[in-house]
Amino acid sequence: MARGIAFVIAALFALIASPVMAQGKHALLIGNSAYEQHGEGEQWTVLPNPVTDVDLVARSLRAVGWKVTVVSDGKWAEMDTAIRAFGNEVADAEIVLFYYAGHGFEYDRRNYLVPVDAPLSASEDQLERKFVEFERLADRLIYDGTVIFMLDACRTGGDVAPVPASEEARENGAITRSAPAPVITESAVTRQAASGVRDYDFPPGASVAVLYSTGRGIPAYDAAPPPEGVSPFAFEVANLVRVPQVDVSLVFNSIRQGVYERTQDYWPPQVPFTYNSLSPGAYFAETEPEEPFELIVAEAVPEATRPETRGTPARRGAASRTIDVSLDDLQRIDEPILLMRVLASHTVEDLRAMDAAGDPLATHFLGYMQRFGLGVEKDLDAARATLERSAALGTPYGQLELADFLRTQGDGESDHARSVALYRAAAEQDFAKAQAQYGRVLIGGVMVEKTEANDAAGYAQLLRAAQSGYAFAYYGLWTFEEDKADKARWVEQLKELAAAGGSDGDQQLCAILVRDEQFAASIPYCEVAANAGYPDAFGYLARAADEGWAQPRSVEDAKHWMRQALSRGDLSPGLCSQMLSMQYLLAVETNTLDKGRITNCSR
């Protein structure tokens, strides 16, 4: 073992001595599990899964053409050497990924990764020799290409035990990556490391994406089964980075959703946070893996006892299997997130074969992919032809998607008339999403004449959608009402929906209360919606922190939430403009105009 380590270190030093200009995609993955125990008292806890995690992610990346370097249980010298060598090697790469799993902490607004030989206490002048500073590491790797950072570590200052919220979760158990905060000594004064990891300020113009596995002050789960033997974050990453021709931003959104769903039975649930300045067209994978890939994890949970895992890599290529998406899913969950689930389970060739065999879901998703260039080249002519076939199958989601296509990409009055007819046909099948959209079309007076009869019919459609529990319909009803008592009635019904666990209800309450200028009252609902990944909620929380809606103004919190909002390509246009203005004003106020700027929301 010692000889093997010496050989690896010698090879890395050789790379430093002889720079290699490497094109393509390169990744450095570090997983630290076997933390050394030094004497008595509190120690960095041993973590079962980081080494397994990086091996799993490495297999996925290699399957789609990445050159991967893995460091397992790295001591300080080994981590430092590997990072220096990697930075030297990838100076001309197309895209670079740094992935870390293990302990981490923040001190004096700096973030540190913890090698396996690190002490739990150190003097301030020892920090750089005992821990790996993330900001310095990141600056080494920033170059003219695209750089992605993924950090799977707790963002807490002390031990936080998970509290399962269900009997099933209690039986399964969970392990976090929390540990006692290190004690850093400065000028004979002992201070505790601060909780919460600071957002990295990348240089201006850099193409950078950062994905933290959890929010500030929240533990990351080393294990939250099922499945066993891998963190929920690593499982989602390994599953989704193999999906071809999907923007990194959408992959990030899907990872966030997957981790949240896997840990929502625990308290607190784990919700990854991200910010990025990437332009469209940055992919983890351009093509399908050349060889079949099966996700293998230790102590895998039997299929019969698993909850819905939204498709595991073991199912990719299984064209004979049906697509595991329900009508309820299609009404509640955004299409891009559902599409990532589908592509994690089925190849594009699978979908084409299933489409040819008349599978309505495959036809629907294939048309959506062609329309927006997700997983395949964008082709509006092909999209229209596929969506026409989808609508002809008579499904409400097929009719709704073609209706939306004709409304936005159609040509002339005839396409708009067909769009309205398709909205009506989908709504008549009691598809709540279609009812709500058809109601807005009737009330809007754009594709149909603005009359009292159409307003009444549109209101009736919104009411039917609301009675089905579709939260957006309540927002439409609230907007339509003029009487305050009627508006309050819909707010109270939304509160009942939110109390029952529907985060979409929290999102609509967040938007309504902000629009009604009940700013302090909106914050709890916006927080729940943000944890569930709704982009507008990020923007509202940024405003709350900047304007001091309920707490004293916090520039740091405003910047944090603003970055989450700006990183999303699906932020509403009005909030996008507000966030872009806030980004500039906060940069002027904090004298950080020379730091990176994010404009993704303006796509």
C-alpha positions as CSV (number, residue, x, y, z in Angstrom):
1,M,0.0,0.0,0.0
2,A,2.8,2.4,0.9
3,R,4.6,1.7,-2.4
4,G,1.3,2.4,-4.3
5,I,0.9,5.7,-2.6
6,A,4.5,6.7,-3.3
7,F,4.0,5.8,-7.0
8,V,0.9,8.0,-7.2
9,I,2.6,10.9,-5.6
10,A,5.6,10.6,-7.8
11,A,3.4,10.5,-10.9
12,L,1.6,13.6,-9.7
13,F,4.9,15.5,-9.2
14,A,5.9,14.4,-12.7
15,L,2.8,16.1,-14.0
16,I,3.7,19.3,-12.1
17,A,7.2,19.2,-13.6
18,S,5.9,18.6,-17.2
19,P,2.7,20.7,-17.9
20,V,0.2,18.8,-20.1
21,M,-2.3,20.8,-22.2
22,A,-5.3,18.6,-22.0
23,Q,-8.4,19.1,-24.1
24,G,-11.8,17.4,-23.4
25,K,-13.4,16.9,-20.0
26,H,-11.4,16.3,-16.8
27,A,-12.5,15.7,-13.2
28,L,-10.7,15.5,-9.9
29,L,-12.7,13.7,-7.2
30,I,-11.6,13.6,-3.5
31,G,-13.5,11.4,-1.0
32,N,-12.4,11.4,2.6
33,S,-13.9,8.7,4.9
34,A,-11.2,7.2,7.2
35,Y,-10.5,10.2,9.4
36,E,-7.6,9.5,11.8
37,Q,-8.4,9.5,15.5
38,H,-5.9,11.4,17.6
39,G,-6.0,10.6,21.3
40,E,-9.0,11.2,23.5
41,G,-11.9,13.6,23.2
42,E,-13.8,14.9,20.2
43,Q,-12.5,13.9,16.8
44,W,-13.4,14.3,13.2
45,T,-16.0,11.5,12.8
46,V,-15.3,8.6,10.5
47,L,-17.7,8.8,7.5
48,P,-18.8,5.5,5.8
49,N,-19.5,6.7,2.3
50,P,-17.3,9.5,0.8
51,V,-14.9,7.0,-0.8
52,T,-17.8,5.0,-2.2
53,D,-19.4,8.2,-3.4
54,V,-16.5,9.4,-5.5
55,D,-15.9,5.9,-7.0
56,L,-19.6,5.9,-8.0
57,V,-19.5,9.4,-9.5
58,A,-16.2,8.5,-11.2
59,R,-17.8,5.5,-13.0
60,S,-20.6,7.7,-14.3
61,L,-18.3,10.4,-15.6
62,R,-15.9,7.9,-17.3
63,A,-18.9,6.3,-18.9
64,V,-19.6,9.5,-20.8
65,G,-16.1,10.3,-21.8
66,W,-14.5,12.2,-18.8
67,K,-10.9,11.6,-17.8
68,V,-11.1,11.2,-14.0
69,T,-8.6,11.4,-11.2
70,V,-9.7,10.0,-7.8
71,V,-8.0,10.6,-4.4
72,S,-9.4,8.4,-1.6
73,D,-8.8,9.3,2.1
74,G,-6.4,12.1,1.2
75,K,-4.0,13.5,3.7
76,W,-3.1,17.2,3.5
77,A,0.0,16.6,1.4
78,E,-1.8,14.2,-1.0
79,M,-4.7,16.5,-1.5
80,D,-2.5,19.6,-2.0
81,T,-0.3,17.7,-4.5
82,A,-3.2,16.3,-6.4
83,I,-4.9,19.7,-6.7
84,R,-1.7,21.4,-8.0
85,A,-1.1,18.6,-10.5
86,F,-4.7,18.7,-11.7
87,G,-4.7,22.5,-12.1
88,N,-1.5,22.2,-14.2
89,E,-2.9,19.4,-16.4
90,V,-6.2,21.0,-17.3
91,A,-5.1,24.4,-18.5
92,D,-6.5,23.8,-22.0
93,A,-9.5,21.6,-21.1
94,E,-13.0,22.1,-22.4
95,I,-14.6,21.6,-19.0
96,V,-13.3,20.8,-15.5
97,L,-15.0,19.3,-12.5
98,F,-13.8,19.3,-8.9
99,Y,-15.9,17.1,-6.6
100,Y,-15.3,16.7,-2.8
101,A,-17.0,14.5,-0.3
102,G,-16.1,14.6,3.4
103,H,-15.9,17.1,6.3
104,G,-15.7,20.8,5.8
105,F,-16.1,24.0,7.8
106,E,-15.9,27.8,7.6
107,Y,-13.6,30.1,9.5
108,D,-13.3,33.9,9.2
109,R,-15.4,33.9,6.0
110,R,-13.2,31.3,4.4
111,N,-14.1,27.7,3.6
112,Y,-11.9,24.7,4.3
113,L,-11.9,21.0,3.3
114,V,-10.7,18.6,5.9
115,P,-8.0,16.0,5.1
116,V,-8.1,12.7,6.9
117,D,-5.0,13.6,9.0
118,A,-6.3,17.1,10.1
119,P,-6.5,18.0,13.8
120,L,-9.6,19.2,15.4
121,S,-7.8,22.3,16.7
122,A,-5.1,24.5,15.2
123,S,-3.7,27.9,15.4
124,E,-4.6,30.4,12.7
125,D,-1.2,30.3,11.1
126,Q,-1.5,26.5,10.7
127,L,-4.7,26.6,8.7
128,E,-3.1,26.5,5.3
129,R,-0.9,23.6,6.4
130,K,-3.6,21.5,8.0
131,F,-6.7,22.1,5.9
132,V,-7.4,22.9,2.2
133,E,-8.8,26.3,1.6
134,F,-11.6,26.1,-1.0
135,E,-11.2,29.7,-2.3
136,R,-7.5,29.2,-3.0
137,L,-8.2,25.8,-4.6
138,A,-11.0,27.3,-6.8
139,D,-8.7,30.2,-7.9
140,R,-6.1,27.7,-9.0
141,L,-8.7,25.9,-11.2
142,I,-10.4,28.9,-12.8
143,Y,-9.3,29.4,-16.4
144,D,-10.8,30.3,-19.8
145,G,-12.9,27.1,-19.9
146,T,-15.9,25.9,-17.9
147,V,-15.3,25.0,-14.2
148,I,-17.7,23.1,-12.0
149,F,-17.4,22.6,-8.3
150,M,-19.5,20.1,-6.3
151,L,-19.1,20.0,-2.5
152,D,-20.8,17.2,-0.6
153,A,-20.1,18.3,3.0
154,C,-22.1,19.7,5.9
155,R,-22.6,23.4,6.2
156,T,-22.9,23.5,10.0
157,G,-20.6,24.5,12.8
158,G,-21.4,21.6,15.1
159,D,-23.0,18.2,15.4
160,V,-26.6,18.2,14.1
161,A,-28.4,14.9,14.5
162,P,-31.1,14.0,12.0
163,V,-34.6,13.6,13.3
164,P,-36.6,11.2,11.1
165,A,-40.1,12.4,10.5
166,S,-41.7,9.1,9.8
167,E,-41.7,5.6,11.2
168,E,-40.1,4.2,8.0
169,A,-37.3,6.8,8.3
170,R,-36.8,5.9,12.0
171,E,-36.3,2.3,11.0
172,N,-34.0,3.1,8.2
173,G,-31.8,5.6,10.1
174,A,-29.5,8.2,8.7
175,I,-25.9,9.4,9.1
176,T,-24.9,13.1,8.7
177,R,-21.5,14.5,7.9
178,S,-21.7,16.9,10.9
179,A,-18.8,17.0,13.3
180,P,-17.7,19.2,16.2
181,A,-16.6,22.6,14.8
182,P,-12.8,22.9,14.9
183,V,-11.2,25.3,17.4
184,I,-9.0,27.9,15.7
185,T,-6.6,29.9,18.0
186,E,-5.6,33.4,17.1
187,S,-3.6,35.7,19.4
188,A,-4.2,33.6,22.4
189,V,-8.0,33.9,21.9
190,T,-10.0,30.8,21.1
191,R,-12.9,31.2,18.6
192,Q,-15.3,28.7,17.2
193,A,-15.5,28.3,13.4
194,A,-18.6,30.0,12.1
195,S,-21.5,27.9,10.8
196,G,-22.5,28.2,7.2
197,V,-20.3,28.1,4.2
198,R,-19.7,31.4,2.4
199,D,-20.6,31.6,-1.3
200,Y,-17.5,31.6,-3.4
201,D,-16.8,34.9,-5.3
202,F,-15.6,33.8,-8.7
203,P,-13.7,36.2,-11.0
204,P,-15.6,38.4,-13.5
205,G,-16.3,36.7,-16.9
206,A,-15.5,33.2,-15.6
207,S,-17.7,30.3,-16.7
208,V,-18.3,28.8,-13.2
209,A,-20.9,26.6,-11.6
210,V,-21.0,25.7,-7.9
211,L,-23.3,23.1,-6.4
212,Y,-23.3,22.7,-2.6
213,S,-25.0,19.5,-1.5
214,T,-26.9,21.3,1.3
215,G,-28.0,24.7,2.4
216,R,-26.2,26.9,4.9
217,G,-26.5,25.6,8.5
218,I,-27.9,22.3,7.3
219,P,-26.3,18.9,7.6
220,A,-25.5,16.8,4.6
221,Y,-26.5,13.2,4.9
222,D,-23.7,10.6,4.5
223,A,-26.5,8.1,4.3
224,A,-30.3,8.5,4.1
225,P,-31.5,5.2,2.7
226,P,-32.5,3.9,0.4
227,P,-30.2,3.0,-1.2
228,E,-27.5,2.0,1.3
229,G,-23.8,2.6,0.8
230,V,-24.0,6.0,-0.9
231,S,-25.0,9.6,0.0
232,P,-28.3,10.9,-1.5
233,F,-26.3,13.6,-3.2
234,A,-23.8,11.3,-4.8
235,F,-26.5,8.9,-6.0
236,E,-28.3,11.8,-7.8
237,V,-25.1,13.1,-9.3
238,A,-24.0,9.6,-10.5
239,N,-27.5,9.1,-11.9
240,L,-27.9,12.4,-13.8
241,V,-24.5,13.4,-15.1
242,R,-24.8,10.7,-17.7
243,V,-27.9,12.2,-19.4
244,P,-26.8,13.6,-22.7
245,Q,-27.2,17.1,-24.2
246,V,-28.9,18.6,-21.1
247,D,-27.5,21.9,-19.7
248,V,-25.6,21.7,-16.5
249,S,-28.1,24.1,-14.9
250,L,-31.0,21.7,-15.6
251,V,-28.9,18.8,-14.2
252,F,-28.3,20.8,-11.1
253,N,-32.0,21.5,-10.7
254,S,-32.8,17.8,-11.0
255,I,-30.1,16.8,-8.5
256,R,-31.6,19.3,-6.1
257,Q,-35.1,17.9,-6.6
258,G,-33.9,14.3,-6.2
259,V,-31.9,14.9,-3.0
260,Y,-34.8,16.8,-1.5
261,E,-37.2,14.0,-2.3
262,R,-34.9,11.4,-0.9
263,T,-34.5,13.2,2.5
264,Q,-37.9,14.8,3.0
265,D,-38.8,12.1,5.6
266,Y,-35.9,13.5,7.7
267,W,-35.6,16.7,9.6
268,P,-34.1,18.8,8.3
269,P,-34.4,17.7,4.7
270,Q,-31.3,18.2,2.6
271,V,-31.7,20.7,-0.2
272,P,-28.7,21.4,-2.5
273,F,-27.9,25.0,-3.4
274,T,-26.3,26.3,-6.5
275,Y,-25.2,29.3,-8.4
276,N,-23.6,29.5,-11.8
277,S,-22.7,31.8,-14.6
278,L,-22.8,29.1,-17.3
279,S,-24.2,29.8,-20.8
280,P,-26.6,27.3,-22.4
281,G,-24.7,24.4,-24.1
282,A,-22.5,23.4,-21.2
283,Y,-23.2,19.6,-20.9
284,F,-21.8,16.8,-18.7
285,A,-22.5,14.4,-21.6
286,E,-22.9,14.9,-25.3
287,T,-23.9,11.4,-26.2
288,E,-25.2,8.2,-24.5
289,P,-22.6,6.0,-22.7
290,E,-21.0,3.6,-25.1
291,E,-21.4,0.7,-22.7
292,P,-24.4,-0.2,-20.6
293,F,-24.0,1.2,-17.1
294,E,-25.5,-0.2,-13.9
295,L,-25.5,1.6,-10.6
296,I,-24.1,-0.7,-8.0
297,V,-24.2,0.3,-4.3
298,A,-23.5,-1.8,-1.2
299,E,-26.4,-3.4,0.6
300,A,-28.9,-2.4,-2.1
301,V,-32.5,-2.3,-0.9
302,P,-34.6,-5.0,-2.6
303,E,-36.8,-3.6,-5.4
304,A,-40.0,-4.6,-3.7
305,T,-39.2,-2.4,-0.6
306,R,-37.9,0.7,-2.4
307,P,-39.9,3.9,-2.6
308,E,-40.2,5.4,-6.0
309,T,-36.6,6.1,-6.9
310,R,-37.5,8.0,-10.1
311,G,-35.6,5.6,-12.2
312,T,-32.2,4.2,-11.4
313,P,-29.3,3.8,-13.8
314,A,-29.8,0.1,-13.7
315,R,-33.0,0.6,-15.8
316,R,-31.3,2.6,-18.6
317,G,-31.7,0.8,-21.9
318,A,-34.8,-1.1,-20.7
319,A,-37.0,-0.2,-23.6
320,S,-39.5,-2.8,-22.6
321,R,-40.3,-1.0,-19.4
322,T,-43.0,1.6,-19.2
323,I,-42.2,5.2,-18.2
324,D,-42.8,5.7,-14.5
325,V,-44.6,9.0,-14.6
326,S,-48.1,9.4,-13.4
327,L,-50.8,11.9,-14.4
328,D,-50.5,13.5,-11.0
329,D,-46.7,13.9,-11.6
330,L,-47.5,15.6,-14.9
331,Q,-49.8,18.1,-13.2
332,R,-47.5,18.9,-10.2
333,I,-43.9,18.7,-11.4
334,D,-42.2,20.8,-14.1
335,E,-41.6,19.0,-17.3
336,P,-37.8,19.5,-17.3
337,I,-37.5,17.7,-13.9
338,L,-39.7,14.9,-15.1
339,L,-37.7,14.6,-18.3
340,M,-34.5,14.2,-16.4
341,R,-36.2,11.3,-14.5
342,V,-37.2,9.7,-17.8
343,L,-33.7,10.1,-19.4
344,A,-32.1,8.7,-16.3
345,S,-34.0,5.5,-16.9
346,H,-34.3,5.3,-20.7
347,T,-32.0,6.2,-23.6
348,V,-33.2,8.5,-26.4
349,E,-33.2,5.4,-28.6
350,D,-35.6,3.8,-26.1
351,L,-37.9,6.7,-26.3
352,R,-37.9,6.7,-30.1
353,A,-38.7,2.9,-30.1
354,M,-41.5,3.4,-27.6
355,D,-42.8,6.3,-29.6
356,A,-42.9,4.2,-32.7
357,A,-44.8,1.6,-30.7
358,G,-47.4,4.1,-29.7
359,D,-46.4,4.8,-26.1
360,P,-48.1,8.2,-25.3
361,L,-45.6,9.3,-22.6
362,A,-42.6,8.5,-24.8
363,T,-44.2,10.5,-27.7
364,H,-45.0,13.4,-25.3
365,F,-41.5,13.6,-23.9
366,L,-39.8,13.2,-27.2
367,G,-41.8,16.1,-28.6
368,Y,-40.9,18.2,-25.6
369,M,-37.2,17.3,-26.0
370,Q,-37.2,18.4,-29.7
371,R,-39.0,21.6,-28.8
372,F,-36.5,22.8,-26.3
373,G,-33.4,21.0,-27.4
374,L,-33.1,18.8,-24.3
375,G,-31.3,15.5,-24.9
376,V,-31.6,16.0,-28.7
377,E,-31.0,18.8,-31.1
378,K,-33.6,21.5,-31.0
379,D,-35.9,21.1,-34.1
380,L,-39.2,22.9,-34.0
381,D,-40.5,21.2,-37.2
382,A,-39.8,17.8,-35.8
383,A,-41.3,18.9,-32.4
384,R,-44.5,20.0,-34.1
385,A,-44.8,16.7,-35.9
386,T,-44.2,14.7,-32.8
387,L,-46.5,16.8,-30.7
388,E,-49.2,16.5,-33.3
389,R,-48.9,12.7,-32.9
390,S,-49.0,13.1,-29.2
391,A,-52.2,15.1,-29.2
392,A,-53.8,12.7,-31.7
393,L,-53.4,10.0,-29.1
394,G,-56.0,11.8,-27.0
395,T,-54.1,12.3,-23.8
396,P,-54.6,15.6,-21.9
397,Y,-50.9,16.2,-21.5
398,G,-50.3,15.7,-25.2
399,Q,-53.1,18.1,-26.1
400,L,-51.9,20.6,-23.6
401,E,-48.3,20.5,-24.8
402,L,-49.4,21.0,-28.5
403,A,-51.7,23.8,-27.4
404,D,-48.9,25.6,-25.7
405,F,-46.6,25.0,-28.7
406,L,-49.2,26.5,-31.1
407,R,-49.8,29.5,-28.8
408,T,-46.1,30.4,-28.6
409,Q,-44.7,29.0,-31.9
410,G,-47.8,28.9,-34.1
411,D,-48.3,30.8,-37.3
412,G,-51.4,32.9,-37.5
413,E,-55.0,32.8,-36.4
414,S,-55.6,29.2,-37.5
415,D,-52.9,27.9,-35.1
416,H,-54.2,30.1,-32.3
417,A,-57.7,28.8,-32.9
418,R,-56.5,25.2,-32.7
419,S,-54.5,26.1,-29.6
420,V,-57.7,27.2,-27.8
421,A,-59.6,24.1,-29.0
422,L,-56.8,21.9,-27.6
423,Y,-56.7,23.7,-24.3
424,R,-60.5,23.1,-24.1
425,A,-60.1,19.4,-25.0
426,A,-57.5,18.8,-22.4
427,A,-59.5,20.7,-19.8
428,E,-62.6,18.6,-20.5
429,Q,-60.6,15.5,-19.4
430,D,-60.4,17.0,-15.9
431,F,-56.6,17.7,-16.3
432,A,-56.2,20.4,-13.7
433,K,-53.1,22.0,-15.3
434,A,-55.1,22.3,-18.5
435,Q,-58.1,23.7,-16.7
436,A,-56.0,26.4,-15.1
437,Q,-54.3,27.4,-18.4
438,Y,-57.5,27.3,-20.4
439,G,-59.1,29.5,-17.7
440,R,-56.2,32.0,-18.0
441,V,-56.6,32.0,-21.8
442,L,-60.3,32.7,-21.6
443,I,-59.8,35.5,-19.1
444,G,-56.8,37.0,-20.8
445,G,-58.6,38.1,-23.9
446,V,-55.6,37.6,-26.2
447,M,-56.5,34.5,-28.3
448,V,-60.2,34.9,-27.6
449,E,-62.5,37.8,-27.4
450,K,-62.6,39.7,-24.1
451,T,-66.3,39.2,-22.9
452,E,-68.1,38.7,-19.7
453,A,-69.1,35.2,-20.9
454,N,-65.4,34.2,-21.5
455,D,-64.5,35.7,-18.1
456,A,-67.2,33.6,-16.4
457,A,-66.1,30.5,-18.3
458,G,-62.5,31.1,-17.4
459,Y,-63.3,31.6,-13.8
460,A,-65.2,28.3,-13.8
461,Q,-62.2,26.5,-15.3
462,L,-59.9,28.0,-12.6
463,L,-62.4,26.9,-9.9
464,R,-62.5,23.3,-11.2
465,A,-58.7,23.2,-11.2
466,A,-58.5,24.6,-7.7
467,Q,-61.0,22.0,-6.5
468,S,-58.6,19.4,-7.8
469,G,-55.9,20.8,-5.5
470,Y,-53.9,22.6,-8.3
471,A,-52.2,25.4,-6.4
472,F,-51.6,27.7,-9.4
473,A,-55.4,27.9,-10.0
474,Y,-55.8,29.6,-6.6
475,Y,-53.4,32.3,-7.7
476,G,-55.4,32.8,-10.8
477,L,-58.6,33.0,-8.8
478,W,-57.0,35.5,-6.3
479,T,-55.9,37.6,-9.2
480,F,-59.3,37.6,-10.8
481,E,-61.2,38.6,-7.7
482,E,-61.7,42.3,-6.8
483,D,-63.4,41.9,-3.5
484,K,-61.0,41.6,-0.5
485,A,-63.2,39.0,1.2
486,D,-63.1,36.8,-1.9
487,K,-59.4,37.2,-2.2
488,A,-59.0,36.2,1.5
489,R,-61.1,33.1,0.9
490,W,-58.6,31.8,-1.7
491,V,-55.6,32.6,0.6
492,E,-57.1,30.6,3.4
493,Q,-57.7,27.6,1.1
494,L,-54.1,27.8,-0.1
495,K,-53.0,27.8,3.5
496,E,-54.9,24.6,4.1
497,L,-53.2,23.1,1.0
498,A,-49.8,24.2,2.3
499,A,-50.5,22.9,5.8
500,A,-51.2,19.5,4.2
501,G,-47.7,19.4,2.8
502,G,-48.1,20.9,-0.6
503,S,-45.0,23.0,-1.3
504,D,-46.7,24.3,-4.4
505,G,-49.2,25.9,-2.1
506,D,-46.4,27.6,-0.2
507,Q,-45.1,28.9,-3.5
508,Q,-48.4,30.5,-4.5
509,L,-48.9,32.0,-1.0
510,C,-45.4,33.4,-1.2
511,A,-46.2,35.1,-4.5
512,I,-49.7,36.3,-3.4
513,L,-48.6,37.8,-0.1
514,V,-45.6,39.6,-1.7
515,R,-47.9,41.0,-4.4
516,D,-50.3,42.1,-1.6
517,E,-47.4,43.7,0.2
518,Q,-47.8,41.5,3.3
519,F,-44.0,41.1,3.3
520,A,-43.3,39.7,6.7
521,A,-46.2,37.2,6.5
522,S,-44.9,35.9,3.1
523,I,-41.4,34.8,4.5
524,P,-42.3,31.5,6.0
525,Y,-44.1,30.4,2.8
526,C,-41.2,31.7,0.7
527,E,-38.7,29.7,2.8
528,V,-40.7,26.4,2.3
529,A,-41.0,27.1,-1.4
530,A,-37.3,27.9,-1.7
531,N,-36.4,24.6,0.0
532,A,-38.5,22.8,-2.6
533,G,-36.6,24.6,-5.4
534,Y,-39.1,27.2,-6.7
535,P,-36.9,29.9,-8.3
536,D,-39.2,32.9,-7.6
537,A,-39.1,32.1,-3.9
538,F,-35.3,32.7,-4.1
539,G,-35.9,36.1,-5.5
540,Y,-38.4,37.0,-2.9
541,L,-36.1,35.9,-0.1
542,A,-33.3,38.0,-1.6
543,R,-35.7,41.0,-1.5
544,A,-36.7,40.2,2.1
545,A,-33.0,40.2,3.2
546,D,-32.1,43.3,1.2
547,E,-35.2,45.3,2.3
548,G,-35.4,44.0,5.9
549,W,-38.9,42.6,5.7
550,A,-38.9,40.8,9.0
551,Q,-35.2,40.9,10.3
552,P,-32.5,43.6,10.1
553,R,-31.1,44.0,6.6
554,S,-28.5,41.4,5.7
555,V,-26.3,42.0,2.6
556,E,-24.8,38.5,2.9
557,D,-28.2,36.8,2.9
558,A,-29.4,39.0,0.1
559,K,-26.4,38.1,-2.0
560,H,-26.9,34.4,-1.2
561,W,-30.6,34.2,-2.3
562,M,-30.0,36.6,-5.2
563,R,-27.4,34.2,-6.6
564,Q,-29.8,31.3,-6.3
565,A,-32.4,33.2,-8.2
566,L,-30.1,34.5,-10.9
567,S,-28.7,31.0,-11.5
568,R,-32.1,29.7,-12.7
569,G,-33.2,30.1,-16.3
570,D,-36.8,29.8,-15.3
571,L,-37.1,32.8,-13.0
572,S,-40.1,35.0,-13.9
573,P,-39.1,38.0,-16.0
574,G,-40.0,40.7,-13.5
575,L,-38.0,39.1,-10.7
576,C,-35.1,38.5,-13.1
577,S,-34.9,42.3,-13.7
578,Q,-35.1,43.0,-10.0
579,M,-32.3,40.5,-9.2
580,L,-30.0,41.9,-12.0
581,S,-30.5,45.4,-10.5
582,M,-29.9,44.1,-7.0
583,Q,-26.7,42.3,-8.1
584,Y,-25.3,45.6,-9.5
585,L,-26.3,47.7,-6.5
586,L,-24.9,45.2,-3.9
587,A,-21.7,45.0,-5.8
588,V,-21.3,48.8,-5.7
589,E,-22.2,48.9,-2.0
590,T,-19.7,46.1,-1.1
591,N,-17.0,47.3,-3.5
592,T,-17.1,43.9,-5.4
593,L,-17.7,45.1,-9.0
594,D,-14.6,43.1,-9.9
595,K,-16.3,39.8,-8.8
596,G,-18.3,37.4,-10.9
597,R,-21.7,38.3,-12.2
598,I,-24.6,35.9,-13.0
599,T,-27.1,36.6,-15.7
600,N,-28.6,33.1,-16.3
601,C,-32.1,34.2,-15.4
602,S,-32.2,36.5,-18.5
603,R,-32.0,33.6,-21.0
